[in-house]
Amino acid sequence: MGIEDLVNRGKELFEQNRDKVEEALGSEQAEGISDKLLDGAADLAKKVAPGAAEQIDSVRENVDKAVGNE
């Protein structure tokens, strides 16, 4: 089985389970995990570019709106 076959199988599985996947991504657990990941990424970015903290917070907030349930 090649990479293309694996990608196609993954697409098929996603389509077959789309409702379950969307429900899981919108869950409270997904929100908690995404918040931790986004906080960590934002903190790292602020250490690398301390002068861009306001922009980093804005990006973090916009991404957070797109993931999870809050």
PyMOL Python script that loads the backbone (N, CA, C, O; Angstrom):
from pymol import cmd

cmd.read_pdbstr("""\
ATOM      1  N   MET A   1       0.850  -1.164   0.000  1.00  0.00           N
ATOM      2  CA  MET A   1       0.000   0.000   0.000  1.00  0.00           C
ATOM      3  C   MET A   1       0.897   1.228   0.000  1.00  0.00           C
ATOM      4  O   MET A   1       1.758   1.379   0.867  1.00  0.00           O
ATOM      5  N   GLY A   2       0.690   2.103  -0.976  1.00  0.00           N
ATOM      6  CA  GLY A   2       1.487   3.311  -1.091  1.00  0.00           C
ATOM      7  C   GLY A   2       0.898   4.466  -0.309  1.00  0.00           C
ATOM      8  O   GLY A   2      -0.177   4.359   0.281  1.00  0.00           O
ATOM      9  N   ILE A   3       1.620   5.568  -0.316  1.00  0.00           N
ATOM     10  CA  ILE A   3       1.178   6.770   0.403  1.00  0.00           C
ATOM     11  C   ILE A   3      -0.168   7.249  -0.137  1.00  0.00           C
ATOM     12  O   ILE A   3      -1.054   7.615   0.635  1.00  0.00           O
ATOM     13  N   GLU A   4      -0.319   7.246  -1.439  1.00  0.00           N
ATOM     14  CA  GLU A   4      -1.573   7.714  -2.032  1.00  0.00           C
ATOM     15  C   GLU A   4      -2.752   6.860  -1.558  1.00  0.00           C
ATOM     16  O   GLU A   4      -3.835   7.376  -1.284  1.00  0.00           O
ATOM     17  N   ASP A   5      -2.525   5.552  -1.467  1.00  0.00           N
ATOM     18  CA  ASP A   5      -3.575   4.652  -0.975  1.00  0.00           C
ATOM     19  C   ASP A   5      -3.930   4.973   0.476  1.00  0.00           C
ATOM     20  O   ASP A   5      -5.104   4.972   0.845  1.00  0.00           O
ATOM     21  N   LEU A   6      -2.928   5.245   1.286  1.00  0.00           N
ATOM     22  CA  LEU A   6      -3.165   5.588   2.686  1.00  0.00           C
ATOM     23  C   LEU A   6      -3.946   6.902   2.815  1.00  0.00           C
ATOM     24  O   LEU A   6      -4.864   7.011   3.628  1.00  0.00           O
ATOM     25  N   VAL A   7      -3.572   7.887   2.011  1.00  0.00           N
ATOM     26  CA  VAL A   7      -4.279   9.172   2.038  1.00  0.00           C
ATOM     27  C   VAL A   7      -5.728   8.977   1.628  1.00  0.00           C
ATOM     28  O   VAL A   7      -6.635   9.512   2.266  1.00  0.00           O
ATOM     29  N   ASN A   8      -5.947   8.213   0.567  1.00  0.00           N
ATOM     30  CA  ASN A   8      -7.318   7.972   0.107  1.00  0.00           C
ATOM     31  C   ASN A   8      -8.132   7.219   1.146  1.00  0.00           C
ATOM     32  O   ASN A   8      -9.312   7.509   1.337  1.00  0.00           O
ATOM     33  N   ARG A   9      -7.520   6.263   1.815  1.00  0.00           N
ATOM     34  CA  ARG A   9      -8.224   5.513   2.860  1.00  0.00           C
ATOM     35  C   ARG A   9      -8.556   6.429   4.031  1.00  0.00           C
ATOM     36  O   ARG A   9      -9.631   6.322   4.621  1.00  0.00           O
ATOM     37  N   GLY A  10      -7.639   7.324   4.367  1.00  0.00           N
ATOM     38  CA  GLY A  10      -7.897   8.286   5.428  1.00  0.00           C
ATOM     39  C   GLY A  10      -9.065   9.197   5.084  1.00  0.00           C
ATOM     40  O   GLY A  10      -9.901   9.492   5.937  1.00  0.00           O
ATOM     41  N   LYS A  11      -9.122   9.639   3.842  1.00  0.00           N
ATOM     42  CA  LYS A  11     -10.243  10.474   3.389  1.00  0.00           C
ATOM     43  C   LYS A  11     -11.559   9.718   3.483  1.00  0.00           C
ATOM     44  O   LYS A  11     -12.573  10.272   3.909  1.00  0.00           O
ATOM     45  N   GLU A  12     -11.539   8.456   3.086  1.00  0.00           N
ATOM     46  CA  GLU A  12     -12.752   7.630   3.158  1.00  0.00           C
ATOM     47  C   GLU A  12     -13.223   7.478   4.604  1.00  0.00           C
ATOM     48  O   GLU A  12     -14.410   7.629   4.895  1.00  0.00           O
ATOM     49  N   LEU A  13     -12.288   7.180   5.505  1.00  0.00           N
ATOM     50  CA  LEU A  13     -12.636   7.018   6.910  1.00  0.00           C
ATOM     51  C   LEU A  13     -13.184   8.310   7.498  1.00  0.00           C
ATOM     52  O   LEU A  13     -14.129   8.291   8.285  1.00  0.00           O
ATOM     53  N   PHE A  14     -12.586   9.433   7.111  1.00  0.00           N
ATOM     54  CA  PHE A  14     -13.075  10.715   7.602  1.00  0.00           C
ATOM     55  C   PHE A  14     -14.507  10.955   7.123  1.00  0.00           C
ATOM     56  O   PHE A  14     -15.369  11.343   7.911  1.00  0.00           O
ATOM     57  N   GLU A  15     -14.754  10.727   5.854  1.00  0.00           N
ATOM     58  CA  GLU A  15     -16.095  10.953   5.309  1.00  0.00           C
ATOM     59  C   GLU A  15     -17.122  10.034   5.971  1.00  0.00           C
ATOM     60  O   GLU A  15     -18.252  10.447   6.231  1.00  0.00           O
ATOM     61  N   GLN A  16     -16.732   8.801   6.239  1.00  0.00           N
ATOM     62  CA  GLN A  16     -17.640   7.845   6.871  1.00  0.00           C
ATOM     63  C   GLN A  16     -17.952   8.236   8.318  1.00  0.00           C
ATOM     64  O   GLN A  16     -19.010   7.888   8.844  1.00  0.00           O
ATOM     65  N   ASN A  17     -17.041   8.952   8.951  1.00  0.00           N
ATOM     66  CA  ASN A  17     -17.179   9.301  10.367  1.00  0.00           C
ATOM     67  C   ASN A  17     -17.203  10.803  10.600  1.00  0.00           C
ATOM     68  O   ASN A  17     -16.882  11.266  11.694  1.00  0.00           O
ATOM     69  N   ARG A  18     -17.576  11.560   9.591  1.00  0.00           N
ATOM     70  CA  ARG A  18     -17.534  13.028   9.665  1.00  0.00           C
ATOM     71  C   ARG A  18     -18.275  13.565  10.895  1.00  0.00           C
ATOM     72  O   ARG A  18     -17.749  14.425  11.602  1.00  0.00           O
ATOM     73  N   ASP A  19     -19.481  13.070  11.156  1.00  0.00           N
ATOM     74  CA  ASP A  19     -20.261  13.564  12.291  1.00  0.00           C
ATOM     75  C   ASP A  19     -19.537  13.337  13.613  1.00  0.00           C
ATOM     76  O   ASP A  19     -19.509  14.218  14.473  1.00  0.00           O
ATOM     77  N   LYS A  20     -18.950  12.150  13.772  1.00  0.00           N
ATOM     78  CA  LYS A  20     -18.235  11.836  15.014  1.00  0.00           C
ATOM     79  C   LYS A  20     -16.996  12.710  15.166  1.00  0.00           C
ATOM     80  O   LYS A  20     -16.682  13.170  16.264  1.00  0.00           O
ATOM     81  N   VAL A  21     -16.297  12.935  14.062  1.00  0.00           N
ATOM     82  CA  VAL A  21     -15.086  13.761  14.096  1.00  0.00           C
ATOM     83  C   VAL A  21     -15.448  15.197  14.464  1.00  0.00           C
ATOM     84  O   VAL A  21     -14.797  15.802  15.315  1.00  0.00           O
ATOM     85  N   GLU A  22     -16.479  15.742  13.828  1.00  0.00           N
ATOM     86  CA  GLU A  22     -16.891  17.112  14.124  1.00  0.00           C
ATOM     87  C   GLU A  22     -17.368  17.247  15.565  1.00  0.00           C
ATOM     88  O   GLU A  22     -17.104  18.258  16.216  1.00  0.00           O
ATOM     89  N   GLU A  23     -18.061  16.242  16.060  1.00  0.00           N
ATOM     90  CA  GLU A  23     -18.513  16.259  17.454  1.00  0.00           C
ATOM     91  C   GLU A  23     -17.321  16.245  18.411  1.00  0.00           C
ATOM     92  O   GLU A  23     -17.299  16.980  19.399  1.00  0.00           O
ATOM     93  N   ALA A  24     -16.338  15.408  18.112  1.00  0.00           N
ATOM     94  CA  ALA A  24     -15.147  15.314  18.969  1.00  0.00           C
ATOM     95  C   ALA A  24     -14.363  16.624  18.952  1.00  0.00           C
ATOM     96  O   ALA A  24     -13.889  17.071  19.996  1.00  0.00           O
ATOM     97  N   LEU A  25     -14.220  17.243  17.782  1.00  0.00           N
ATOM     98  CA  LEU A  25     -13.470  18.494  17.687  1.00  0.00           C
ATOM     99  C   LEU A  25     -14.179  19.643  18.394  1.00  0.00           C
ATOM    100  O   LEU A  25     -13.536  20.607  18.808  1.00  0.00           O
ATOM    101  N   GLY A  26     -15.492  19.549  18.533  1.00  0.00           N
ATOM    102  CA  GLY A  26     -16.244  20.590  19.210  1.00  0.00           C
ATOM    103  C   GLY A  26     -16.480  20.300  20.676  1.00  0.00           C
ATOM    104  O   GLY A  26     -17.242  21.014  21.328  1.00  0.00           O
ATOM    105  N   SER A  27     -15.850  19.276  21.206  1.00  0.00           N
ATOM    106  CA  SER A  27     -16.086  18.860  22.584  1.00  0.00           C
ATOM    107  C   SER A  27     -15.316  19.724  23.583  1.00  0.00           C
ATOM    108  O   SER A  27     -14.399  20.462  23.225  1.00  0.00           O
ATOM    109  N   GLU A  28     -15.717  19.605  24.825  1.00  0.00           N
ATOM    110  CA  GLU A  28     -15.039  20.316  25.914  1.00  0.00           C
ATOM    111  C   GLU A  28     -13.594  19.831  26.050  1.00  0.00           C
ATOM    112  O   GLU A  28     -12.694  20.620  26.336  1.00  0.00           O
ATOM    113  N   GLN A  29     -13.379  18.543  25.847  1.00  0.00           N
ATOM    114  CA  GLN A  29     -12.029  17.987  25.937  1.00  0.00           C
ATOM    115  C   GLN A  29     -11.131  18.581  24.850  1.00  0.00           C
ATOM    116  O   GLN A  29      -9.985  18.942  25.120  1.00  0.00           O
ATOM    117  N   ALA A  30     -11.648  18.683  23.626  1.00  0.00           N
ATOM    118  CA  ALA A  30     -10.868  19.282  22.536  1.00  0.00           C
ATOM    119  C   ALA A  30     -10.554  20.738  22.841  1.00  0.00           C
ATOM    120  O   ALA A  30      -9.463  21.219  22.534  1.00  0.00           O
ATOM    121  N   GLU A  31     -11.509  21.444  23.446  1.00  0.00           N
ATOM    122  CA  GLU A  31     -11.292  22.850  23.816  1.00  0.00           C
ATOM    123  C   GLU A  31     -10.142  22.958  24.812  1.00  0.00           C
ATOM    124  O   GLU A  31      -9.275  23.819  24.668  1.00  0.00           O
ATOM    125  N   GLY A  32     -10.132  22.093  25.817  1.00  0.00           N
ATOM    126  CA  GLY A  32      -9.067  22.133  26.819  1.00  0.00           C
ATOM    127  C   GLY A  32      -7.700  21.842  26.227  1.00  0.00           C
ATOM    128  O   GLY A  32      -6.717  22.509  26.547  1.00  0.00           O
ATOM    129  N   ILE A  33      -7.648  20.846  25.366  1.00  0.00           N
ATOM    130  CA  ILE A  33      -6.380  20.476  24.722  1.00  0.00           C
ATOM    131  C   ILE A  33      -5.904  21.603  23.817  1.00  0.00           C
ATOM    132  O   ILE A  33      -4.731  21.976  23.846  1.00  0.00           O
ATOM    133  N   SER A  34      -6.814  22.145  23.014  1.00  0.00           N
ATOM    134  CA  SER A  34      -6.413  23.214  22.094  1.00  0.00           C
ATOM    135  C   SER A  34      -5.947  24.443  22.868  1.00  0.00           C
ATOM    136  O   SER A  34      -4.994  25.104  22.455  1.00  0.00           O
ATOM    137  N   ASP A  35      -6.600  24.757  23.977  1.00  0.00           N
ATOM    138  CA  ASP A  35      -6.175  25.904  24.785  1.00  0.00           C
ATOM    139  C   ASP A  35      -4.752  25.714  25.293  1.00  0.00           C
ATOM    140  O   ASP A  35      -3.946  26.643  25.240  1.00  0.00           O
ATOM    141  N   LYS A  36      -4.439  24.524  25.783  1.00  0.00           N
ATOM    142  CA  LYS A  36      -3.085  24.258  26.287  1.00  0.00           C
ATOM    143  C   LYS A  36      -2.050  24.382  25.171  1.00  0.00           C
ATOM    144  O   LYS A  36      -0.987  24.971  25.364  1.00  0.00           O
ATOM    145  N   LEU A  37      -2.365  23.825  24.008  1.00  0.00           N
ATOM    146  CA  LEU A  37      -1.432  23.894  22.879  1.00  0.00           C
ATOM    147  C   LEU A  37      -1.252  25.337  22.401  1.00  0.00           C
ATOM    148  O   LEU A  37      -0.132  25.779  22.147  1.00  0.00           O
ATOM    149  N   LEU A  38      -2.355  26.059  22.283  1.00  0.00           N
ATOM    150  CA  LEU A  38      -2.268  27.448  21.829  1.00  0.00           C
ATOM    151  C   LEU A  38      -1.526  28.322  22.831  1.00  0.00           C
ATOM    152  O   LEU A  38      -0.742  29.186  22.438  1.00  0.00           O
ATOM    153  N   ASP A  39      -1.767  28.105  24.121  1.00  0.00           N
ATOM    154  CA  ASP A  39      -1.050  28.865  25.145  1.00  0.00           C
ATOM    155  C   ASP A  39       0.454  28.610  25.057  1.00  0.00           C
ATOM    156  O   ASP A  39       1.256  29.539  25.140  1.00  0.00           O
ATOM    157  N   GLY A  40       0.823  27.348  24.890  1.00  0.00           N
ATOM    158  CA  GLY A  40       2.239  26.998  24.789  1.00  0.00           C
ATOM    159  C   GLY A  40       2.886  27.607  23.559  1.00  0.00           C
ATOM    160  O   GLY A  40       3.998  28.130  23.629  1.00  0.00           O
ATOM    161  N   ALA A  41       2.189  27.539  22.431  1.00  0.00           N
ATOM    162  CA  ALA A  41       2.727  28.112  21.199  1.00  0.00           C
ATOM    163  C   ALA A  41       2.847  29.629  21.319  1.00  0.00           C
ATOM    164  O   ALA A  41       3.837  30.210  20.874  1.00  0.00           O
ATOM    165  N   ALA A  42       1.844  30.274  21.918  1.00  0.00           N
ATOM    166  CA  ALA A  42       1.886  31.727  22.083  1.00  0.00           C
ATOM    167  C   ALA A  42       3.029  32.131  23.021  1.00  0.00           C
ATOM    168  O   ALA A  42       3.733  33.105  22.756  1.00  0.00           O
ATOM    169  N   ASP A  43       3.211  31.394  24.099  1.00  0.00           N
ATOM    170  CA  ASP A  43       4.301  31.705  25.031  1.00  0.00           C
ATOM    171  C   ASP A  43       5.659  31.575  24.345  1.00  0.00           C
ATOM    172  O   ASP A  43       6.531  32.424  24.528  1.00  0.00           O
ATOM    173  N   LEU A  44       5.837  30.532  23.568  1.00  0.00           N
ATOM    174  CA  LEU A  44       7.090  30.336  22.835  1.00  0.00           C
ATOM    175  C   LEU A  44       7.307  31.476  21.846  1.00  0.00           C
ATOM    176  O   LEU A  44       8.403  32.031  21.762  1.00  0.00           O
ATOM    177  N   ALA A  45       6.267  31.821  21.102  1.00  0.00           N
ATOM    178  CA  ALA A  45       6.388  32.899  20.121  1.00  0.00           C
ATOM    179  C   ALA A  45       6.749  34.217  20.802  1.00  0.00           C
ATOM    180  O   ALA A  45       7.529  35.000  20.261  1.00  0.00           O
ATOM    181  N   LYS A  46       6.189  34.465  21.980  1.00  0.00           N
ATOM    182  CA  LYS A  46       6.494  35.704  22.705  1.00  0.00           C
ATOM    183  C   LYS A  46       7.949  35.733  23.182  1.00  0.00           C
ATOM    184  O   LYS A  46       8.554  36.802  23.265  1.00  0.00           O
ATOM    185  N   LYS A  47       8.507  34.564  23.496  1.00  0.00           N
ATOM    186  CA  LYS A  47       9.917  34.514  23.897  1.00  0.00           C
ATOM    187  C   LYS A  47      10.825  34.795  22.709  1.00  0.00           C
ATOM    188  O   LYS A  47      11.869  35.433  22.849  1.00  0.00           O
ATOM    189  N   VAL A  48      10.416  34.309  21.534  1.00  0.00           N
ATOM    190  CA  VAL A  48      11.206  34.501  20.318  1.00  0.00           C
ATOM    191  C   VAL A  48      11.054  35.930  19.794  1.00  0.00           C
ATOM    192  O   VAL A  48      12.016  36.528  19.312  1.00  0.00           O
ATOM    193  N   ALA A  49       9.846  36.467  19.893  1.00  0.00           N
ATOM    194  CA  ALA A  49       9.569  37.812  19.378  1.00  0.00           C
ATOM    195  C   ALA A  49       8.798  38.622  20.427  1.00  0.00           C
ATOM    196  O   ALA A  49       7.602  38.866  20.265  1.00  0.00           O
ATOM    197  N   PRO A  50       9.476  39.035  21.493  1.00  0.00           N
ATOM    198  CA  PRO A  50       8.773  39.719  22.585  1.00  0.00           C
ATOM    199  C   PRO A  50       8.076  41.016  22.167  1.00  0.00           C
ATOM    200  O   PRO A  50       7.119  41.434  22.819  1.00  0.00           O
ATOM    201  N   GLY A  51       8.529  41.641  21.118  1.00  0.00           N
ATOM    202  CA  GLY A  51       7.909  42.883  20.667  1.00  0.00           C
ATOM    203  C   GLY A  51       6.595  42.684  19.936  1.00  0.00           C
ATOM    204  O   GLY A  51       5.903  43.653  19.623  1.00  0.00           O
ATOM    205  N   ALA A  52       6.246  41.436  19.661  1.00  0.00           N
ATOM    206  CA  ALA A  52       5.031  41.141  18.894  1.00  0.00           C
ATOM    207  C   ALA A  52       3.953  40.504  19.753  1.00  0.00           C
ATOM    208  O   ALA A  52       3.071  39.822  19.231  1.00  0.00           O
ATOM    209  N   ALA A  53       4.009  40.714  21.058  1.00  0.00           N
ATOM    210  CA  ALA A  53       3.082  40.044  21.978  1.00  0.00           C
ATOM    211  C   ALA A  53       1.618  40.336  21.645  1.00  0.00           C
ATOM    212  O   ALA A  53       0.779  39.437  21.710  1.00  0.00           O
ATOM    213  N   GLU A  54       1.311  41.563  21.294  1.00  0.00           N
ATOM    214  CA  GLU A  54      -0.079  41.922  20.984  1.00  0.00           C
ATOM    215  C   GLU A  54      -0.578  41.182  19.743  1.00  0.00           C
ATOM    216  O   GLU A  54      -1.701  40.678  19.729  1.00  0.00           O
ATOM    217  N   GLN A  55       0.243  41.118  18.718  1.00  0.00           N
ATOM    218  CA  GLN A  55      -0.133  40.406  17.499  1.00  0.00           C
ATOM    219  C   GLN A  55      -0.255  38.907  17.754  1.00  0.00           C
ATOM    220  O   GLN A  55      -1.147  38.252  17.217  1.00  0.00           O
ATOM    221  N   ILE A  56       0.636  38.373  18.567  1.00  0.00           N
ATOM    222  CA  ILE A  56       0.603  36.945  18.906  1.00  0.00           C
ATOM    223  C   ILE A  56      -0.687  36.618  19.645  1.00  0.00           C
ATOM    224  O   ILE A  56      -1.332  35.611  19.352  1.00  0.00           O
ATOM    225  N   ASP A  57      -1.064  37.453  20.592  1.00  0.00           N
ATOM    226  CA  ASP A  57      -2.312  37.231  21.323  1.00  0.00           C
ATOM    227  C   ASP A  57      -3.516  37.288  20.393  1.00  0.00           C
ATOM    228  O   ASP A  57      -4.467  36.523  20.558  1.00  0.00           O
ATOM    229  N   SER A  58      -3.481  38.176  19.429  1.00  0.00           N
ATOM    230  CA  SER A  58      -4.581  38.302  18.470  1.00  0.00           C
ATOM    231  C   SER A  58      -4.702  37.045  17.615  1.00  0.00           C
ATOM    232  O   SER A  58      -5.802  36.538  17.394  1.00  0.00           O
ATOM    233  N   VAL A  59      -3.574  36.551  17.141  1.00  0.00           N
ATOM    234  CA  VAL A  59      -3.579  35.323  16.331  1.00  0.00           C
ATOM    235  C   VAL A  59      -4.063  34.159  17.173  1.00  0.00           C
ATOM    236  O   VAL A  59      -4.875  33.359  16.707  1.00  0.00           O
ATOM    237  N   ARG A  60      -3.584  34.045  18.401  1.00  0.00           N
ATOM    238  CA  ARG A  60      -3.989  32.962  19.289  1.00  0.00           C
ATOM    239  C   ARG A  60      -5.499  32.979  19.505  1.00  0.00           C
ATOM    240  O   ARG A  60      -6.148  31.933  19.474  1.00  0.00           O
ATOM    241  N   GLU A  61      -6.053  34.162  19.722  1.00  0.00           N
ATOM    242  CA  GLU A  61      -7.488  34.302  19.943  1.00  0.00           C
ATOM    243  C   GLU A  61      -8.296  33.874  18.706  1.00  0.00           C
ATOM    244  O   GLU A  61      -9.310  33.188  18.830  1.00  0.00           O
ATOM    245  N   ASN A  62      -7.844  34.281  17.526  1.00  0.00           N
ATOM    246  CA  ASN A  62      -8.548  33.909  16.295  1.00  0.00           C
ATOM    247  C   ASN A  62      -8.496  32.410  16.039  1.00  0.00           C
ATOM    248  O   ASN A  62      -9.487  31.819  15.611  1.00  0.00           O
ATOM    249  N   VAL A  63      -7.358  31.798  16.295  1.00  0.00           N
ATOM    250  CA  VAL A  63      -7.249  30.343  16.120  1.00  0.00           C
ATOM    251  C   VAL A  63      -8.138  29.631  17.136  1.00  0.00           C
ATOM    252  O   VAL A  63      -8.792  28.642  16.803  1.00  0.00           O
ATOM    253  N   ASP A  64      -8.164  30.122  18.359  1.00  0.00           N
ATOM    254  CA  ASP A  64      -8.968  29.503  19.406  1.00  0.00           C
ATOM    255  C   ASP A  64     -10.462  29.507  19.046  1.00  0.00           C
ATOM    256  O   ASP A  64     -11.182  28.559  19.358  1.00  0.00           O
ATOM    257  N   LYS A  65     -10.910  30.562  18.398  1.00  0.00           N
ATOM    258  CA  LYS A  65     -12.310  30.639  17.976  1.00  0.00           C
ATOM    259  C   LYS A  65     -12.664  29.551  16.964  1.00  0.00           C
ATOM    260  O   LYS A  65     -13.811  29.112  16.890  1.00  0.00           O
ATOM    261  N   ALA A  66     -11.669  29.119  16.185  1.00  0.00           N
ATOM    262  CA  ALA A  66     -11.906  28.141  15.134  1.00  0.00           C
ATOM    263  C   ALA A  66     -11.819  26.697  15.635  1.00  0.00           C
ATOM    264  O   ALA A  66     -12.212  25.772  14.924  1.00  0.00           O
ATOM    265  N   VAL A  67     -11.308  26.498  16.850  1.00  0.00           N
ATOM    266  CA  VAL A  67     -11.089  25.142  17.379  1.00  0.00           C
ATOM    267  C   VAL A  67     -11.836  24.987  18.694  1.00  0.00           C
ATOM    268  O   VAL A  67     -11.854  25.907  19.511  1.00  0.00           O
ATOM    269  N   GLY A  68     -12.439  23.857  18.898  1.00  0.00           N
ATOM    270  CA  GLY A  68     -13.129  23.593  20.149  1.00  0.00           C
ATOM    271  C   GLY A  68     -14.521  24.198  20.173  1.00  0.00           C
ATOM    272  O   GLY A  68     -15.127  24.419  19.124  1.00  0.00           O
ATOM    273  N   ASN A  69     -15.024  24.465  21.363  1.00  0.00           N
ATOM    274  CA  ASN A  69     -16.410  24.917  21.498  1.00  0.00           C
ATOM    275  C   ASN A  69     -16.545  26.294  22.120  1.00  0.00           C
ATOM    276  O   ASN A  69     -17.665  26.710  22.418  1.00  0.00           O
ATOM    277  N   GLU A  70     -15.469  27.010  22.327  1.00  0.00           N
ATOM    278  CA  GLU A  70     -15.542  28.361  22.894  1.00  0.00           C
ATOM    279  C   GLU A  70     -14.751  29.331  22.053  1.00  0.00           C
ATOM    280  O   GLU A  70     -14.693  30.519  22.371  1.00  0.00           O
TER     281      GLU A  70
END
""", "prot")
cmd.dss("prot")
cmd.show_as("cartoon", "prot")
cmd.util.cbc("prot")
cmd.orient("prot")
